[in-house]
Amino acid sequence: MVNPLRGMKQWIREKVNQGEKESIMTFMFNLFAFLYIVAPLIVIPYWAYSNSNGYLLFGILFSWFSSYTSFQRRQKILFLFQIICIGFWIKSGFSIHQYITFFFFCSLWGYLSAQIAEGYDQLSKRGTLENDAERLEFHEKNPNHLKEKLEKWREQNPDKQLTYDVIDALAKDKNT
């Protein structure tokens, strides 16, 4: 029997040996993005059909909503849902056959896979300044230039998180 992961492992080794870590990170981002976007569309309807329960299809919405809130940095809603679930389980007991348990695991799946995908996306964008020799030389000669831009951006966007995308855009004099 052929192991399907064997080819992927060999491809990753070749990319690492060639120094193409960004392409591996991009591949991993695409994989986890597929998992949080498409996997609920495949797994949850199958689960609902096998249990003859159409209400389980709401798990797709829970999964997508939790991945959306993870990107919007609104984890308070997910934390509140987690507290409600724990309170429900304390009151009535934990059972995998309860709707709230199923929806909790759907939202957990959406949140975790979206966070992992975002992490790989940010890692794939690291080091982009190192690829642009002229800009890197300019920033080495003028170290305060980028610091001033970062401080100005933070003052203008106090509620946003500073990411590699933003730093890269500021370093390349693009609008953010």
N, C-alpha and C positions, 0 to 999 in steps of 0.2 A: 504494500500500500504506500502511495506517495504522500509525503508530509507536505501540506500546502504552505506551512510556515517556513520550510527549509529554503525555498526560493526567496522569501522576503528577508530572512536572516542573511543570506548571501548578498542580496542587494544592499542591505544596510552596511555590511562589512565593507563592500566595495566603495560605497559612498564615504564612509569614515576614512578609509585608506586614501581616497582621493581628496580628502579635506573638504567635503561638501556637507558639512553638518547642517547648514541652513536648509538644504533640500530634504534632509531627514526630518527636521523639525516641521517643515511645511507638509510633508507626507503625514506625520503624526497629527498635525492640526486637522488636515483633511479627513483623516480617519475618525477622530473624535467629533468633528463637526458632523460627519455622516451619522455617527452614533446618536448624537442628541437631536438631530433633525429627522432622520429617516427611520431609525430603529423603532421608535414608538409607533410609527405607521405600520410596521410589519409585525412586531411582537404583540402589541396590545390587542389588535383585532383578532389575531390568532388565539390569544388567551381568552378573549370574550366569546369567540365562537366555540372553543373547546369546552367552556363552562356554560354555554347557552345563556349568557348574561350580557345584554347590551349596555347595561349601566357601566360596565368596566371600560367602555370606550371613552368615558370622561377622563380616563387616565392619560390620554393623549394631550388633552388640554392642560392637565396638571403638570405634565412633563415639559411642555412647551412654555407654560407660564413661568415655571421655576427657572428654566434656562434664560428666559427673557429678563426676569428680575435679577438674575446673577450678573448679566451684562449691564444693567441699569444701576447697579450698586444699591439695590433696595432689598437687602437681605432681611430687613425687619419683618417684612411680610412672611418670609419663609420661617423665620424664627418664631413668629406668632403661630403659624400653622404647626410647627413642631411642638410648641408648648400645648396647643389644643389637642394634638394627637397623644401626647404623653398623659395629659389629664384624662382623656377618654380611655386610654389603656389602663390607667390606675383605677378608674371607676368601674369599667366593665371587663377588664382582663384583656390581655393581648391575644389576638387570634389572627392568623394570616388570612382567614376567610372573611374578615370585616372589610367593608368598602374603604373605610378611612385608612386602614393599614395598606391596602393596595394603592390608594392614591398617594399616601405618604411615600411609598417606595418609588412610585412613578415620578413624583416631584424630586426625590433624592437623586434618581437617575439623571433627570434633566439638569439639575443643578451641578452635580459632580462632573458629568461628561462635558458640560459647557465650560466649567472652570478649568478642566484639564486641557480642553481645546484652546482656551484663551491663553493658558500658560505656554503651550507649545507655539502659539502664534507670536507671543511676545519674545520667546526665545529665538524664533526664526528671524526676528528683526534685529537682534543684537549685532553689533559690530558693523552696521552699514556705513558708519562714518569711516571705518578703517578701509573700506573699499574705494573711497574717494580721496585720493592722495592730496589733491590741491586743497580741498576743504579741510582735511585733517591738518595740513601744514598751516592754514590760516588760523584755525582754532588753537593750535599750539603756540603761535605767535601772539594771539589775542585771547588769552584764557578767560578774561572777564566778559567778553562779548556774549558767549553762550550763557554764562551765569546771569548776566543782566536780562537776557531774553527769558530765561527760566523764571526768574523772580517776577518779571512783568507778567508772564503767563499765569503764574500762581495767583497774583493779585487780581487778574481779570477773571480767573476761573477757580474760585476757592472751593467749590463743591465737586470739582472733577479730579480724577486720579491721574497723576502723571505717569504716562506709559512710554514705551520705546517709540511708538508711533509719533507721539507729541514731540519728544526730544529730537527724533530724526527730522521731523518737519521743521522744527525751530532751527536746527543746525543747517538745514538746506535752504533756509529762508523761504519756506512755504507757509501759507496761511493754515492755521489750525482751527 
